[in-house]
C-alpha cells in the first residue's frame, strides 16, 4: 500500500486529519508556558512567589504552566507576564507565509 502522505508536509497531514488547529493551539500553549517558566528562572522567581505576585494559588499557576492544560485565558497570560516584568505580544501572519517551502 502506497503511503498517501509521502511528499506532503506535516501541516497538510494535520489538516487532512482535521486536527491542525488543535495541535497548533497546544503547541502555542506549550511555547508560552516554557517562555514564562524560563522568565521565572531568569528572574529567580519561585512558583510560590509567582503565584503571590499574580494574586492566585500555586495550583492555578501549575495549570498555567502545564502544557497539557488548554484552558488558559489571555488575561491570565498577561497577568503572569506582568508578574515577571514582561508583556504578551501577539501577531497575525498570513497562512502562506507561515509555511516553509
Order of alpha helices (4+ residues) and beta strands (2+ residues): alpha-alpha-alpha-alpha-alpha-alpha
